[in-house]
Amino acid sequence: MILFRLSREHPTLPALEIRALYETYGKGFEAQQYENLLLVRECLEPKILQRLSLTREFFRIYKVADKENLDRVLRDLPYKNIRSFCVCASGFESDRAMEKELGAMLKGAWELPVDLTKPSFTVSVINLGERIAVSTEKYTIDKKGLEDRHPNNRPYFHPAALDPKLARLFLNLARAKERDTIVDPFCGSGSILIEASLMEMDAIGLDRDLEMIWGCQRNLDFYTTKAKAIEGDARRIEESVERVDAIVTDPPYARSSRVYGKGLRELYSDFLKSSNKVLKPGGYVVFSIPSNIDIGRPIRDARLKLIGDYEIYVHKSLTRRVYILRRPN
Ligand SMILES: C[S@@+](CC[C@H](N)C(=O)[O-])C[C@H]1O[C@@H](n2cnc3c(N)ncnc32)[C@H](O)[C@@H]1O
């Protein structure tokens, strides 16, 4: 069992991202949500779970205990070869009081010292409401890399660049995994390609703007990725690449990046039709566009199946709508 502490950035996307990751790796997904905590029965490797962009931390759960038998469950924890321990509580009326009470109880039972600064064993107790989850394996999602790759920190900056956190989210929602071929047909300065490549995918970017391709390649090389940016048109992806496993992109919104096409709706429509030509059956297309543009008809015309669409508020004059589409088998 794994317990995820979701970020509160969006009401549904954090849990959806986790579900997509389980699906990508062919795992079952039996889950129960308690506010921003998601308890999933099946396990996935911590290395894979580190890919999550909208989760703060996760715990491998030893047991979910009733309040009455919590002391016994804790005393029975396999605690061999440890020198000291500490208890870390969350979600209780007073976490500190809970830590003090349980720490004192275990100190007596185990005859080991409590060490709050460098314990060799940490016991986490997380309140789920009716029951309490107990864990001795806590993993914090490493967000430092995402900060290092923020558009402001790259050698080539473009104001329309996608936040790396969203780039990761889109790739996860597209069920993309290691060695998959991913194409970003509106690659711009490369946010999606950088993340895809660091997640060990084969990433190819297309753009019509030669300066963007040059800047994008500079960014890709800076993070020592193997991804390539080439000149190409998102309305005719089939002219640049053959079969791909997923298409993940952030098309222009006609604000701070150029539009090569007759208009936004037509550009999106042609991009979707072209996506169908290169995407493997069952493959996903994930992208976001301004929420006020209706692309229901273009999606149907492109013979892609709408799996879901979700709004992300950006600021007063922009709300993105994230689309998850799938090419039927
Ligand atoms: C919003 S930007 C992409 C932002 C990108 N996600 C990033 O992180 O920089 C859109 C890009 O699409 C490119 N573009 C516009 N029309 C295009 C077309 N028909 N084919 C390929 N690229 C196009 C623009 O030159 C621009 O670089």
The ligand as an ORCA input file, in Angstrom:
! r2SCAN-3c Opt
* xyz 0 1
  C       3.518     28.285    -26.838
  S       4.967     27.977    -27.749
  C       5.442     26.492    -27.069
  C       5.955     26.703    -25.704
  C       6.800     25.551    -25.311
  N       6.001     24.565    -24.612
  C       7.960     26.003    -24.474
  O       8.152     25.480    -23.392
  O       8.671     26.899    -24.882
  C       4.374     27.516    -29.309
  C       5.404     27.284    -30.356
  O       4.697     26.791    -31.511
  C       5.386     27.233    -32.687
  N       4.468     27.112    -33.826
  C       3.427     27.885    -34.172
  N       2.795     27.394    -35.249
  C       3.444     26.255    -35.584
  C       3.270     25.262    -36.603
  N       2.283     25.359    -37.498
  N       4.098     24.216    -36.619
  C       5.108     24.092    -35.719
  N       5.350     25.015    -34.757
  C       4.532     26.062    -34.695
  C       5.822     28.641    -32.332
  O       6.905     29.032    -33.141
  C       6.176     28.489    -30.837
  O       7.540     28.261    -30.689
*
